[in-house]
Amino acid sequence: MSPFDVVIVGAGNAALTAALVARENGATVLIFEKAPEHEKGGNSYFIAGENVAGHAIGNSSI
């Protein structure tokens, strides 16, 4: 049996949020991330905090 209750692959916003919620509810969590330390954070690292989904809202040309 694994010593972890939850195993998460990837360290993007959704994954880290899931890990945080699991931990706050008493689970032991293991996170795997292949990106180098300076690039961790998934797409958030590459978009520099920009709200990408907001660009498509209300745009009928997409």
CHARMM internal coordinates of N, CA and C (Angstrom, degrees):
IC EDIT
DIST 1 N 1 CA 1.4529
DIST 1 CA 1 C 1.5313
ANGL 1 N 1 CA 1 C 108.97
DIST 1 C 2 N 1.3316
ANGL 1 CA 1 C 2 N 116.56
DIHE 1 N 1 CA 1 C 2 N 139.11
DIST 2 N 2 CA 1.4613
ANGL 1 C 2 N 2 CA 122.39
DIHE 1 CA 1 C 2 N 2 CA -179.15
DIST 2 CA 2 C 1.5265
ANGL 2 N 2 CA 2 C 111.17
DIHE 1 C 2 N 2 CA 2 C -73.88
DIST 2 C 3 N 1.3351
ANGL 2 CA 2 C 3 N 117.35
DIHE 2 N 2 CA 2 C 3 N 145.34
DIST 3 N 3 CA 1.4638
ANGL 2 C 3 N 3 CA 119.18
DIHE 2 CA 2 C 3 N 3 CA 176.28
DIST 3 CA 3 C 1.5253
ANGL 3 N 3 CA 3 C 112.95
DIHE 2 C 3 N 3 CA 3 C -77.17
DIST 3 C 4 N 1.3453
ANGL 3 CA 3 C 4 N 116.48
DIHE 3 N 3 CA 3 C 4 N 0.50
DIST 4 N 4 CA 1.4611
ANGL 3 C 4 N 4 CA 120.89
DIHE 3 CA 3 C 4 N 4 CA -179.37
DIST 4 CA 4 C 1.5230
ANGL 4 N 4 CA 4 C 110.55
DIHE 3 C 4 N 4 CA 4 C -111.74
DIST 4 C 5 N 1.3177
ANGL 4 CA 4 C 5 N 115.71
DIHE 4 N 4 CA 4 C 5 N 139.35
DIST 5 N 5 CA 1.4572
ANGL 4 C 5 N 5 CA 120.85
DIHE 4 CA 4 C 5 N 5 CA 176.08
DIST 5 CA 5 C 1.5259
ANGL 5 N 5 CA 5 C 111.16
DIHE 4 C 5 N 5 CA 5 C -81.38
DIST 5 C 6 N 1.3368
ANGL 5 CA 5 C 6 N 116.30
DIHE 5 N 5 CA 5 C 6 N -33.73
DIST 6 N 6 CA 1.4625
ANGL 5 C 6 N 6 CA 122.50
DIHE 5 CA 5 C 6 N 6 CA -176.15
DIST 6 CA 6 C 1.5261
ANGL 6 N 6 CA 6 C 108.78
DIHE 5 C 6 N 6 CA 6 C -132.93
DIST 6 C 7 N 1.3323
ANGL 6 CA 6 C 7 N 116.00
DIHE 6 N 6 CA 6 C 7 N 132.74
DIST 7 N 7 CA 1.4589
ANGL 6 C 7 N 7 CA 121.72
DIHE 6 CA 6 C 7 N 7 CA 173.97
DIST 7 CA 7 C 1.5242
ANGL 7 N 7 CA 7 C 107.14
DIHE 6 C 7 N 7 CA 7 C -119.64
DIST 7 C 8 N 1.3233
ANGL 7 CA 7 C 8 N 116.62
DIHE 7 N 7 CA 7 C 8 N 126.03
DIST 8 N 8 CA 1.4587
ANGL 7 C 8 N 8 CA 121.96
DIHE 7 CA 7 C 8 N 8 CA -177.00
DIST 8 CA 8 C 1.5187
ANGL 8 N 8 CA 8 C 108.44
DIHE 7 C 8 N 8 CA 8 C -118.65
DIST 8 C 9 N 1.3383
ANGL 8 CA 8 C 9 N 115.26
DIHE 8 N 8 CA 8 C 9 N 132.19
DIST 9 N 9 CA 1.4621
ANGL 8 C 9 N 9 CA 121.37
DIHE 8 CA 8 C 9 N 9 CA 178.58
DIST 9 CA 9 C 1.5224
ANGL 9 N 9 CA 9 C 107.94
DIHE 8 C 9 N 9 CA 9 C -106.37
DIST 9 C 10 N 1.3206
ANGL 9 CA 9 C 10 N 116.05
DIHE 9 N 9 CA 9 C 10 N 117.11
DIST 10 N 10 CA 1.4580
ANGL 9 C 10 N 10 CA 122.13
DIHE 9 CA 9 C 10 N 10 CA -177.33
DIST 10 CA 10 C 1.5154
ANGL 10 N 10 CA 10 C 110.15
DIHE 9 C 10 N 10 CA 10 C 101.49
DIST 10 C 11 N 1.3171
ANGL 10 CA 10 C 11 N 115.82
DIHE 10 N 10 CA 10 C 11 N 147.45
DIST 11 N 11 CA 1.4621
ANGL 10 C 11 N 11 CA 120.19
DIHE 10 CA 10 C 11 N 11 CA -176.59
DIST 11 CA 11 C 1.5222
ANGL 11 N 11 CA 11 C 111.29
DIHE 10 C 11 N 11 CA 11 C -126.64
DIST 11 C 12 N 1.3229
ANGL 11 CA 11 C 12 N 116.29
DIHE 11 N 11 CA 11 C 12 N 45.88
DIST 12 N 12 CA 1.4600
ANGL 11 C 12 N 12 CA 120.81
DIHE 11 CA 11 C 12 N 12 CA 173.60
DIST 12 CA 12 C 1.5183
ANGL 12 N 12 CA 12 C 110.03
DIHE 11 C 12 N 12 CA 12 C -81.94
DIST 12 C 13 N 1.3214
ANGL 12 CA 12 C 13 N 115.98
DIHE 12 N 12 CA 12 C 13 N -177.15
DIST 13 N 13 CA 1.4703
ANGL 12 C 13 N 13 CA 120.20
DIHE 12 CA 12 C 13 N 13 CA -178.34
DIST 13 CA 13 C 1.5180
ANGL 13 N 13 CA 13 C 113.16
DIHE 12 C 13 N 13 CA 13 C -56.86
DIST 13 C 14 N 1.3281
ANGL 13 CA 13 C 14 N 117.52
DIHE 13 N 13 CA 13 C 14 N -48.00
DIST 14 N 14 CA 1.4708
ANGL 13 C 14 N 14 CA 120.48
DIHE 13 CA 13 C 14 N 14 CA -178.34
DIST 14 CA 14 C 1.5213
ANGL 14 N 14 CA 14 C 110.98
DIHE 13 C 14 N 14 CA 14 C -63.65
DIST 14 C 15 N 1.3274
ANGL 14 CA 14 C 15 N 116.40
DIHE 14 N 14 CA 14 C 15 N -43.13
DIST 15 N 15 CA 1.4612
ANGL 14 C 15 N 15 CA 120.24
DIHE 14 CA 14 C 15 N 15 CA -179.56
DIST 15 CA 15 C 1.5296
ANGL 15 N 15 CA 15 C 111.77
DIHE 14 C 15 N 15 CA 15 C -64.82
DIST 15 C 16 N 1.3248
ANGL 15 CA 15 C 16 N 116.15
DIHE 15 N 15 CA 15 C 16 N -44.16
DIST 16 N 16 CA 1.4664
ANGL 15 C 16 N 16 CA 118.87
DIHE 15 CA 15 C 16 N 16 CA -179.61
DIST 16 CA 16 C 1.5224
ANGL 16 N 16 CA 16 C 111.60
DIHE 15 C 16 N 16 CA 16 C -68.81
DIST 16 C 17 N 1.3218
ANGL 16 CA 16 C 17 N 116.84
DIHE 16 N 16 CA 16 C 17 N -33.09
DIST 17 N 17 CA 1.4669
ANGL 16 C 17 N 17 CA 120.05
DIHE 16 CA 16 C 17 N 17 CA 175.47
DIST 17 CA 17 C 1.5232
ANGL 17 N 17 CA 17 C 110.00
DIHE 16 C 17 N 17 CA 17 C -65.58
DIST 17 C 18 N 1.3321
ANGL 17 CA 17 C 18 N 116.60
DIHE 17 N 17 CA 17 C 18 N -44.02
DIST 18 N 18 CA 1.4659
ANGL 17 C 18 N 18 CA 120.35
DIHE 17 CA 17 C 18 N 18 CA 177.73
DIST 18 CA 18 C 1.5254
ANGL 18 N 18 CA 18 C 110.70
DIHE 17 C 18 N 18 CA 18 C -61.23
DIST 18 C 19 N 1.3224
ANGL 18 CA 18 C 19 N 116.83
DIHE 18 N 18 CA 18 C 19 N -41.60
DIST 19 N 19 CA 1.4636
ANGL 18 C 19 N 19 CA 120.86
DIHE 18 CA 18 C 19 N 19 CA 179.01
DIST 19 CA 19 C 1.5228
ANGL 19 N 19 CA 19 C 110.98
DIHE 18 C 19 N 19 CA 19 C -63.13
DIST 19 C 20 N 1.3129
ANGL 19 CA 19 C 20 N 116.42
DIHE 19 N 19 CA 19 C 20 N -43.07
DIST 20 N 20 CA 1.4586
ANGL 19 C 20 N 20 CA 120.94
DIHE 19 CA 19 C 20 N 20 CA 179.88
DIST 20 CA 20 C 1.5292
ANGL 20 N 20 CA 20 C 111.48
DIHE 19 C 20 N 20 CA 20 C -63.28
DIST 20 C 21 N 1.3143
ANGL 20 CA 20 C 21 N 116.77
DIHE 20 N 20 CA 20 C 21 N -45.28
DIST 21 N 21 CA 1.4677
ANGL 20 C 21 N 21 CA 120.61
DIHE 20 CA 20 C 21 N 21 CA 179.83
DIST 21 CA 21 C 1.5272
ANGL 21 N 21 CA 21 C 110.38
DIHE 20 C 21 N 21 CA 21 C -64.84
DIST 21 C 22 N 1.3238
ANGL 21 CA 21 C 22 N 116.61
DIHE 21 N 21 CA 21 C 22 N -42.51
DIST 22 N 22 CA 1.4660
ANGL 21 C 22 N 22 CA 119.87
DIHE 21 CA 21 C 22 N 22 CA 177.99
DIST 22 CA 22 C 1.5252
ANGL 22 N 22 CA 22 C 110.38
DIHE 21 C 22 N 22 CA 22 C -60.82
DIST 22 C 23 N 1.3242
ANGL 22 CA 22 C 23 N 116.32
DIHE 22 N 22 CA 22 C 23 N -44.94
DIST 23 N 23 CA 1.4690
ANGL 22 C 23 N 23 CA 120.72
DIHE 22 CA 22 C 23 N 23 CA -179.30
DIST 23 CA 23 C 1.5249
ANGL 23 N 23 CA 23 C 111.74
DIHE 22 C 23 N 23 CA 23 C -65.07
DIST 23 C 24 N 1.3239
ANGL 23 CA 23 C 24 N 116.20
DIHE 23 N 23 CA 23 C 24 N -41.09
DIST 24 N 24 CA 1.4704
ANGL 23 C 24 N 24 CA 120.06
DIHE 23 CA 23 C 24 N 24 CA 178.48
DIST 24 CA 24 C 1.5258
ANGL 24 N 24 CA 24 C 111.86
DIHE 23 C 24 N 24 CA 24 C -63.96
DIST 24 C 25 N 1.3287
ANGL 24 CA 24 C 25 N 116.27
DIHE 24 N 24 CA 24 C 25 N -22.09
DIST 25 N 25 CA 1.4676
ANGL 24 C 25 N 25 CA 121.17
DIHE 24 CA 24 C 25 N 25 CA 178.46
DIST 25 CA 25 C 1.5209
ANGL 25 N 25 CA 25 C 112.34
DIHE 24 C 25 N 25 CA 25 C -98.73
DIST 25 C 26 N 1.3222
ANGL 25 CA 25 C 26 N 116.71
DIHE 25 N 25 CA 25 C 26 N 16.23
DIST 26 N 26 CA 1.4559
ANGL 25 C 26 N 26 CA 121.86
DIHE 25 CA 25 C 26 N 26 CA 171.56
DIST 26 CA 26 C 1.5156
ANGL 26 N 26 CA 26 C 116.79
DIHE 25 C 26 N 26 CA 26 C 92.41
DIST 26 C 27 N 1.3287
ANGL 26 CA 26 C 27 N 118.77
DIHE 26 N 26 CA 26 C 27 N 2.69
DIST 27 N 27 CA 1.4606
ANGL 26 C 27 N 27 CA 120.83
DIHE 26 CA 26 C 27 N 27 CA -179.36
DIST 27 CA 27 C 1.5246
ANGL 27 N 27 CA 27 C 110.59
DIHE 26 C 27 N 27 CA 27 C -80.09
DIST 27 C 28 N 1.3165
ANGL 27 CA 27 C 28 N 115.24
DIHE 27 N 27 CA 27 C 28 N 150.01
DIST 28 N 28 CA 1.4548
ANGL 27 C 28 N 28 CA 119.85
DIHE 27 CA 27 C 28 N 28 CA 169.23
DIST 28 CA 28 C 1.5233
ANGL 28 N 28 CA 28 C 106.83
DIHE 27 C 28 N 28 CA 28 C -89.79
DIST 28 C 29 N 1.3222
ANGL 28 CA 28 C 29 N 117.14
DIHE 28 N 28 CA 28 C 29 N 134.79
DIST 29 N 29 CA 1.4648
ANGL 28 C 29 N 29 CA 121.85
DIHE 28 CA 28 C 29 N 29 CA -169.73
DIST 29 CA 29 C 1.5251
ANGL 29 N 29 CA 29 C 110.68
DIHE 28 C 29 N 29 CA 29 C -125.93
DIST 29 C 30 N 1.3383
ANGL 29 CA 29 C 30 N 115.47
DIHE 29 N 29 CA 29 C 30 N 137.77
DIST 30 N 30 CA 1.4628
ANGL 29 C 30 N 30 CA 122.62
DIHE 29 CA 29 C 30 N 30 CA 173.27
DIST 30 CA 30 C 1.5210
ANGL 30 N 30 CA 30 C 106.82
DIHE 29 C 30 N 30 CA 30 C -121.89
DIST 30 C 31 N 1.3409
ANGL 30 CA 30 C 31 N 117.08
DIHE 30 N 30 CA 30 C 31 N 129.95
DIST 31 N 31 CA 1.4617
ANGL 30 C 31 N 31 CA 122.17
DIHE 30 CA 30 C 31 N 31 CA 179.62
DIST 31 CA 31 C 1.5236
ANGL 31 N 31 CA 31 C 108.89
DIHE 30 C 31 N 31 CA 31 C -117.36
DIST 31 C 32 N 1.3374
ANGL 31 CA 31 C 32 N 116.49
DIHE 31 N 31 CA 31 C 32 N 129.69
DIST 32 N 32 CA 1.4588
ANGL 31 C 32 N 32 CA 122.57
DIHE 31 CA 31 C 32 N 32 CA 173.14
DIST 32 CA 32 C 1.5223
ANGL 32 N 32 CA 32 C 108.63
DIHE 31 C 32 N 32 CA 32 C -105.59
DIST 32 C 33 N 1.3209
ANGL 32 CA 32 C 33 N 116.91
DIHE 32 N 32 CA 32 C 33 N 133.03
DIST 33 N 33 CA 1.4689
ANGL 32 C 33 N 33 CA 121.77
DIHE 32 CA 32 C 33 N 33 CA 176.80
DIST 33 CA 33 C 1.5198
ANGL 33 N 33 CA 33 C 107.90
DIHE 32 C 33 N 33 CA 33 C -141.24
DIST 33 C 34 N 1.3352
ANGL 33 CA 33 C 34 N 117.29
DIHE 33 N 33 CA 33 C 34 N 128.07
DIST 34 N 34 CA 1.4651
ANGL 33 C 34 N 34 CA 119.91
DIHE 33 CA 33 C 34 N 34 CA -178.69
DIST 34 CA 34 C 1.5292
ANGL 34 N 34 CA 34 C 113.23
DIHE 33 C 34 N 34 CA 34 C -89.22
DIST 34 C 35 N 1.3276
ANGL 34 CA 34 C 35 N 117.66
DIHE 34 N 34 CA 34 C 35 N -18.58
DIST 35 N 35 CA 1.4644
ANGL 34 C 35 N 35 CA 120.07
DIHE 34 CA 34 C 35 N 35 CA -178.36
DIST 35 CA 35 C 1.5237
ANGL 35 N 35 CA 35 C 110.65
DIHE 34 C 35 N 35 CA 35 C -67.57
DIST 35 C 36 N 1.3165
ANGL 35 CA 35 C 36 N 116.64
DIHE 35 N 35 CA 35 C 36 N 150.84
DIST 36 N 36 CA 1.4664
ANGL 35 C 36 N 36 CA 119.79
DIHE 35 CA 35 C 36 N 36 CA 175.65
DIST 36 CA 36 C 1.5377
ANGL 36 N 36 CA 36 C 110.06
DIHE 35 C 36 N 36 CA 36 C -61.54
DIST 36 C 37 N 1.2930
ANGL 36 CA 36 C 37 N 116.00
DIHE 36 N 36 CA 36 C 37 N 158.10
DIST 37 N 37 CA 1.4678
ANGL 36 C 37 N 37 CA 122.22
DIHE 36 CA 36 C 37 N 37 CA -177.46
DIST 37 CA 37 C 1.5285
ANGL 37 N 37 CA 37 C 112.21
DIHE 36 C 37 N 37 CA 37 C -50.81
DIST 37 C 38 N 1.3210
ANGL 37 CA 37 C 38 N 117.52
DIHE 37 N 37 CA 37 C 38 N -42.49
DIST 38 N 38 CA 1.4731
ANGL 37 C 38 N 38 CA 120.37
DIHE 37 CA 37 C 38 N 38 CA -176.20
DIST 38 CA 38 C 1.5277
ANGL 38 N 38 CA 38 C 113.17
DIHE 37 C 38 N 38 CA 38 C -75.48
DIST 38 C 39 N 1.3394
ANGL 38 CA 38 C 39 N 118.62
DIHE 38 N 38 CA 38 C 39 N -6.63
DIST 39 N 39 CA 1.4614
ANGL 38 C 39 N 39 CA 121.64
DIHE 38 CA 38 C 39 N 39 CA 178.49
DIST 39 CA 39 C 1.5250
ANGL 39 N 39 CA 39 C 112.75
DIHE 38 C 39 N 39 CA 39 C -114.49
DIST 39 C 40 N 1.3180
ANGL 39 CA 39 C 40 N 118.38
DIHE 39 N 39 CA 39 C 40 N 7.15
DIST 40 N 40 CA 1.4622
ANGL 39 C 40 N 40 CA 119.36
DIHE 39 CA 39 C 40 N 40 CA -177.26
DIST 40 CA 40 C 1.5288
ANGL 40 N 40 CA 40 C 110.14
DIHE 39 C 40 N 40 CA 40 C -66.25
DIST 40 C 41 N 1.3011
ANGL 40 CA 40 C 41 N 115.80
DIHE 40 N 40 CA 40 C 41 N 152.80
DIST 41 N 41 CA 1.4559
ANGL 40 C 41 N 41 CA 121.13
DIHE 40 CA 40 C 41 N 41 CA -178.84
DIST 41 CA 41 C 1.5211
ANGL 41 N 41 CA 41 C 112.89
DIHE 40 C 41 N 41 CA 41 C 119.31
DIST 41 C 42 N 1.3328
ANGL 41 CA 41 C 42 N 117.41
DIHE 41 N 41 CA 41 C 42 N 5.14
DIST 42 N 42 CA 1.4555
ANGL 41 C 42 N 42 CA 120.68
DIHE 41 CA 41 C 42 N 42 CA 178.04
DIST 42 CA 42 C 1.5142
ANGL 42 N 42 CA 42 C 112.51
DIHE 41 C 42 N 42 CA 42 C 62.62
DIST 42 C 43 N 1.3232
ANGL 42 CA 42 C 43 N 116.97
DIHE 42 N 42 CA 42 C 43 N -143.59
DIST 43 N 43 CA 1.4643
ANGL 42 C 43 N 43 CA 121.36
DIHE 42 CA 42 C 43 N 43 CA -178.86
DIST 43 CA 43 C 1.5161
ANGL 43 N 43 CA 43 C 112.55
DIHE 42 C 43 N 43 CA 43 C -62.78
DIST 43 C 44 N 1.3014
ANGL 43 CA 43 C 44 N 118.15
DIHE 43 N 43 CA 43 C 44 N -23.89
DIST 44 N 44 CA 1.4659
ANGL 43 C 44 N 44 CA 121.58
DIHE 43 CA 43 C 44 N 44 CA 179.91
DIST 44 CA 44 C 1.5199
ANGL 44 N 44 CA 44 C 111.00
DIHE 43 C 44 N 44 CA 44 C -58.31
DIST 44 C 45 N 1.3181
ANGL 44 CA 44 C 45 N 116.39
DIHE 44 N 44 CA 44 C 45 N -34.68
DIST 45 N 45 CA 1.4609
ANGL 44 C 45 N 45 CA 120.25
DIHE 44 CA 44 C 45 N 45 CA 178.67
DIST 45 CA 45 C 1.5311
ANGL 45 N 45 CA 45 C 110.26
DIHE 44 C 45 N 45 CA 45 C -63.95
DIST 45 C 46 N 1.3346
ANGL 45 CA 45 C 46 N 116.40
DIHE 45 N 45 CA 45 C 46 N -41.77
DIST 46 N 46 CA 1.4547
ANGL 45 C 46 N 46 CA 120.91
DIHE 45 CA 45 C 46 N 46 CA -173.72
DIST 46 CA 46 C 1.5244
ANGL 46 N 46 CA 46 C 113.86
DIHE 45 C 46 N 46 CA 46 C -80.92
DIST 46 C 47 N 1.3239
ANGL 46 CA 46 C 47 N 118.51
DIHE 46 N 46 CA 46 C 47 N -26.65
DIST 47 N 47 CA 1.4629
ANGL 46 C 47 N 47 CA 120.10
DIHE 46 CA 46 C 47 N 47 CA -178.00
DIST 47 CA 47 C 1.5229
ANGL 47 N 47 CA 47 C 112.11
DIHE 46 C 47 N 47 CA 47 C -97.00
DIST 47 C 48 N 1.3185
ANGL 47 CA 47 C 48 N 117.03
DIHE 47 N 47 CA 47 C 48 N -0.65
DIST 48 N 48 CA 1.4685
ANGL 47 C 48 N 48 CA 123.36
DIHE 47 CA 47 C 48 N 48 CA 176.00
DIST 48 CA 48 C 1.5221
ANGL 48 N 48 CA 48 C 112.44
DIHE 47 C 48 N 48 CA 48 C 53.20
DIST 48 C 49 N 1.3436
ANGL 48 CA 48 C 49 N 116.89
DIHE 48 N 48 CA 48 C 49 N 39.54
DIST 49 N 49 CA 1.4603
ANGL 48 C 49 N 49 CA 120.98
DIHE 48 CA 48 C 49 N 49 CA 175.53
DIST 49 CA 49 C 1.5122
ANGL 49 N 49 CA 49 C 114.86
DIHE 48 C 49 N 49 CA 49 C 83.42
DIST 49 C 50 N 1.3267
ANGL 49 CA 49 C 50 N 118.59
DIHE 49 N 49 CA 49 C 50 N 0.24
DIST 50 N 50 CA 1.4587
ANGL 49 C 50 N 50 CA 121.02
DIHE 49 CA 49 C 50 N 50 CA 179.62
DIST 50 CA 50 C 1.5259
ANGL 50 N 50 CA 50 C 110.01
DIHE 49 C 50 N 50 CA 50 C -69.40
DIST 50 C 51 N 1.3113
ANGL 50 CA 50 C 51 N 117.38
DIHE 50 N 50 CA 50 C 51 N 142.78
DIST 51 N 51 CA 1.4625
ANGL 50 C 51 N 51 CA 121.84
DIHE 50 CA 50 C 51 N 51 CA 179.04
DIST 51 CA 51 C 1.5202
ANGL 51 N 51 CA 51 C 108.89
DIHE 50 C 51 N 51 CA 51 C -86.60
DIST 51 C 52 N 1.3088
ANGL 51 CA 51 C 52 N 117.21
DIHE 51 N 51 CA 51 C 52 N 94.50
DIST 52 N 52 CA 1.4544
ANGL 51 C 52 N 52 CA 122.33
DIHE 51 CA 51 C 52 N 52 CA -174.78
DIST 52 CA 52 C 1.5253
ANGL 52 N 52 CA 52 C 111.27
DIHE 51 C 52 N 52 CA 52 C -67.25
DIST 52 C 53 N 1.3268
ANGL 52 CA 52 C 53 N 118.22
DIHE 52 N 52 CA 52 C 53 N -41.76
DIST 53 N 53 CA 1.4640
ANGL 52 C 53 N 53 CA 121.74
DIHE 52 CA 52 C 53 N 53 CA -177.72
DIST 53 CA 53 C 1.5242
ANGL 53 N 53 CA 53 C 111.07
DIHE 52 C 53 N 53 CA 53 C -62.01
DIST 53 C 54 N 1.3118
ANGL 53 CA 53 C 54 N 117.45
DIHE 53 N 53 CA 53 C 54 N -30.65
DIST 54 N 54 CA 1.4526
ANGL 53 C 54 N 54 CA 121.14
DIHE 53 CA 53 C 54 N 54 CA -178.75
DIST 54 CA 54 C 1.5126
ANGL 54 N 54 CA 54 C 113.99
DIHE 53 C 54 N 54 CA 54 C -62.72
DIST 54 C 55 N 1.3084
ANGL 54 CA 54 C 55 N 117.80
DIHE 54 N 54 CA 54 C 55 N -23.62
DIST 55 N 55 CA 1.4557
ANGL 54 C 55 N 55 CA 121.05
DIHE 54 CA 54 C 55 N 55 CA -179.39
DIST 55 CA 55 C 1.5297
ANGL 55 N 55 CA 55 C 112.27
DIHE 54 C 55 N 55 CA 55 C -71.32
DIST 55 C 56 N 1.3192
ANGL 55 CA 55 C 56 N 117.09
DIHE 55 N 55 CA 55 C 56 N -28.60
DIST 56 N 56 CA 1.4598
ANGL 55 C 56 N 56 CA 120.61
DIHE 55 CA 55 C 56 N 56 CA -176.21
DIST 56 CA 56 C 1.5230
ANGL 56 N 56 CA 56 C 112.78
DIHE 55 C 56 N 56 CA 56 C -86.05
DIST 56 C 57 N 1.3012
ANGL 56 CA 56 C 57 N 117.72
DIHE 56 N 56 CA 56 C 57 N -17.98
DIST 57 N 57 CA 1.4614
ANGL 56 C 57 N 57 CA 121.41
DIHE 56 CA 56 C 57 N 57 CA -176.62
DIST 57 CA 57 C 1.5271
ANGL 57 N 57 CA 57 C 110.09
DIHE 56 C 57 N 57 CA 57 C -68.69
DIST 57 C 58 N 1.3193
ANGL 57 CA 57 C 58 N 115.90
DIHE 57 N 57 CA 57 C 58 N 124.32
DIST 58 N 58 CA 1.4417
ANGL 57 C 58 N 58 CA 121.03
DIHE 57 CA 57 C 58 N 58 CA 176.88
DIST 58 CA 58 C 1.5180
ANGL 58 N 58 CA 58 C 115.02
DIHE 57 C 58 N 58 CA 58 C 77.22
DIST 58 C 59 N 1.3162
ANGL 58 CA 58 C 59 N 117.43
DIHE 58 N 58 CA 58 C 59 N 7.15
DIST 59 N 59 CA 1.4625
ANGL 58 C 59 N 59 CA 120.63
DIHE 58 CA 58 C 59 N 59 CA -179.77
DIST 59 CA 59 C 1.5224
ANGL 59 N 59 CA 59 C 107.85
DIHE 58 C 59 N 59 CA 59 C -101.60
DIST 59 C 60 N 1.3303
ANGL 59 CA 59 C 60 N 117.41
DIHE 59 N 59 CA 59 C 60 N 105.32
DIST 60 N 60 CA 1.4600
ANGL 59 C 60 N 60 CA 120.39
DIHE 59 CA 59 C 60 N 60 CA -175.40
DIST 60 CA 60 C 1.5223
ANGL 60 N 60 CA 60 C 112.90
DIHE 59 C 60 N 60 CA 60 C -77.38
DIST 60 C 61 N 1.3348
ANGL 60 CA 60 C 61 N 118.49
DIHE 60 N 60 CA 60 C 61 N -6.57
DIST 61 N 61 CA 1.4657
ANGL 60 C 61 N 61 CA 120.16
DIHE 60 CA 60 C 61 N 61 CA -179.82
DIST 61 CA 61 C 1.5225
ANGL 61 N 61 CA 61 C 112.18
DIHE 60 C 61 N 61 CA 61 C -83.78
DIST 61 C 62 N 1.3229
ANGL 61 CA 61 C 62 N 117.82
DIHE 61 N 61 CA 61 C 62 N -4.44
DIST 62 N 62 CA 1.4743
ANGL 61 C 62 N 62 CA 120.11
DIHE 61 CA 61 C 62 N 62 CA -178.48
DIST 62 CA 62 C 1.5010
ANGL 62 N 62 CA 62 C 109.32
DIHE 61 C 62 N 62 CA 62 C -89.19
END
COOR INIT
IC SEED 1 N 1 CA 1 C
IC BUILD
